[in-house]
Amino acid sequence: MPLFSDVYNALLKKGLEFPGTESAEVPQSSSNNGSPVKIQKHVEDLPPKYQIIVSEMNLLKGNINFTNELLDSIRTKQELKENDTVLDLLKALKEMEAKLFELIQSCENEDIMAICLLVNEDMQKTF
């Protein structure tokens, strides 16, 4: 997760805003007509383990979006091969894939699982 933290902090310093943790919501997915998945409770009303998961999914979704923006700016395969930032982000996302699958399989909360599934879908589209 150090790469995600470094990218996240660098983006914060540049003024990019990320969703807050006041409501349990993941940024929009292309699969649900642009509407974020919302949980009927506030994050602080969720058990601590779910608060952490929502926070991690928001961070992961932000990294997926950032990776997609970088990929959109790349024109050739050669340009991709030479872009260490994108390659590092893709590698980090790939490493998170197994953990996300594991989380989806073991999640007992349907709302949290729905968020994880949307993040996974967006990650697969990025790959």
Secondary structure by P-SEA (a helix, b strand, c coil): caaaaaaaaaaaaacccccccccccccccccccccccccccccccccaaaaaaaaaaaaaaaaaaaaaaaaaacccaaaaaacaaaaaaaaaaaaaaaaaaaaaaacccaaaaaaaaaaaaaaaaac
